[in-house]
Amino acid sequence: MNSTESLDGDAGAGQALAALGLGTGVLCEALLGWIDRTGTPLSIKEVASGRYLHVNRAMAELLGRPPAEVVGLTDADFDPKNKDYKFP
């Protein structure tokens, strides 16, 4: 496992942690892996832009797209007719 891969093989999690200044330490990776195994939807967003930096499998299923397609999108991308839309 390299420093940008999480325990479930998702490279986005490590990149998201690094972008947040949380590093890619074993504890952070283990926490993300545990959350993913519980089936709890999780997303990490950039505050300034609202863009998704990471979503786990459960969140991606909730949004109806694979995780790789969600990263980089904003809530408005899921409802293009309503640019003020925010995911609840």
C-alpha positions as a Markdown table, in Angstrom:
| # | Residue | x | y | z |
|---|---|---|---|---|
| 1 | Met | 0.0 | 0.0 | 0.0 |
| 2 | Asn | 1.5 | 3.4 | -1.0 |
| 3 | Ser | 0.9 | 6.6 | 0.9 |
| 4 | Thr | -2.1 | 7.7 | -1.3 |
| 5 | Glu | -4.0 | 4.5 | -1.1 |
| 6 | Ser | -6.5 | 3.7 | 1.6 |
| 7 | Leu | -7.0 | 0.2 | 3.0 |
| 8 | Asp | -9.8 | -0.5 | 0.5 |
| 9 | Gly | -7.5 | 0.5 | -2.5 |
| 10 | Asp | -9.2 | 3.9 | -3.0 |
| 11 | Ala | -6.5 | 6.4 | -4.0 |
| 12 | Gly | -8.9 | 9.3 | -3.6 |
| 13 | Ala | -9.1 | 9.0 | 0.2 |
| 14 | Gly | -5.4 | 9.5 | 0.6 |
| 15 | Gln | -5.4 | 12.5 | -1.7 |
| 16 | Ala | -8.4 | 14.0 | 0.1 |
| 17 | Leu | -6.6 | 13.6 | 3.5 |
| 18 | Ala | -3.5 | 15.2 | 2.1 |
| 19 | Ala | -5.5 | 18.1 | 0.7 |
| 20 | Leu | -7.1 | 18.7 | 4.1 |
| 21 | Gly | -3.7 | 18.7 | 5.7 |
| 22 | Leu | -4.5 | 15.5 | 7.7 |
| 23 | Gly | -1.7 | 13.5 | 6.1 |
| 24 | Thr | -2.0 | 10.0 | 5.0 |
| 25 | Gly | -1.1 | 8.3 | 8.2 |
| 26 | Val | -2.1 | 4.8 | 9.1 |
| 27 | Leu | -4.7 | 6.0 | 11.7 |
| 28 | Cys | -6.5 | 8.2 | 9.1 |
| 29 | Glu | -6.4 | 5.4 | 6.5 |
| 30 | Ala | -7.7 | 2.9 | 9.1 |
| 31 | Leu | -10.5 | 5.2 | 10.1 |
| 32 | Leu | -11.7 | 5.7 | 6.5 |
| 33 | Gly | -11.5 | 2.0 | 5.9 |
| 34 | Trp | -13.6 | 1.3 | 9.1 |
| 35 | Ile | -16.2 | 3.9 | 8.1 |
| 36 | Asp | -16.4 | 2.3 | 4.6 |
| 37 | Arg | -16.9 | -1.2 | 6.1 |
| 38 | Thr | -19.8 | 0.1 | 8.3 |
| 39 | Gly | -21.7 | 1.2 | 5.2 |
| 40 | Thr | -21.9 | 4.7 | 6.5 |
| 41 | Pro | -22.0 | 7.3 | 3.7 |
| 42 | Leu | -19.0 | 9.7 | 3.9 |
| 43 | Ser | -17.9 | 12.6 | 1.8 |
| 44 | Ile | -15.1 | 15.0 | 2.1 |
| 45 | Lys | -15.6 | 18.4 | 0.4 |
| 46 | Glu | -13.5 | 21.4 | -0.2 |
| 47 | Val | -15.0 | 24.2 | 1.7 |
| 48 | Ala | -14.2 | 27.0 | -0.7 |
| 49 | Ser | -15.6 | 25.4 | -3.9 |
| 50 | Gly | -18.0 | 22.7 | -2.5 |
| 51 | Arg | -16.3 | 20.1 | -4.7 |
| 52 | Tyr | -16.2 | 16.5 | -3.5 |
| 53 | Leu | -12.6 | 15.5 | -2.8 |
| 54 | His | -13.6 | 12.0 | -1.7 |
| 55 | Val | -16.7 | 9.8 | -1.4 |
| 56 | Asn | -16.8 | 6.3 | -0.1 |
| 57 | Arg | -18.8 | 3.5 | -1.8 |
| 58 | Ala | -21.9 | 4.1 | 0.4 |
| 59 | Met | -22.0 | 7.8 | -0.5 |
| 60 | Ala | -21.5 | 7.1 | -4.2 |
| 61 | Glu | -24.4 | 4.7 | -4.2 |
| 62 | Leu | -26.6 | 7.3 | -2.5 |
| 63 | Leu | -25.6 | 9.8 | -5.2 |
| 64 | Gly | -26.1 | 7.2 | -8.0 |
| 65 | Arg | -22.6 | 7.4 | -9.5 |
| 66 | Pro | -19.3 | 5.6 | -9.1 |
| 67 | Pro | -16.9 | 7.3 | -6.6 |
| 68 | Ala | -14.5 | 8.3 | -9.4 |
| 69 | Glu | -17.3 | 10.2 | -11.2 |
| 70 | Val | -18.4 | 12.1 | -8.0 |
| 71 | Val | -14.9 | 13.4 | -7.1 |
| 72 | Gly | -14.6 | 17.0 | -8.5 |
| 73 | Leu | -18.3 | 17.6 | -8.7 |
| 74 | Thr | -20.4 | 19.9 | -6.6 |
| 75 | Asp | -24.0 | 19.4 | -5.3 |
| 76 | Ala | -25.3 | 21.6 | -8.1 |
| 77 | Asp | -23.9 | 19.1 | -10.6 |
| 78 | Phe | -26.5 | 16.6 | -9.4 |
| 79 | Asp | -29.4 | 19.0 | -10.1 |
| 80 | Pro | -28.3 | 21.3 | -13.0 |
| 81 | Lys | -31.7 | 23.1 | -13.1 |
| 82 | Asn | -31.2 | 24.3 | -9.6 |
| 83 | Lys | -27.7 | 25.8 | -9.1 |
| 84 | Asp | -28.4 | 26.6 | -5.5 |
| 85 | Tyr | -29.1 | 22.9 | -4.7 |
| 86 | Lys | -27.2 | 21.6 | -1.7 |
| 87 | Phe | -27.2 | 17.9 | -0.8 |
| 88 | Pro | -29.0 | 17.4 | 2.5 |
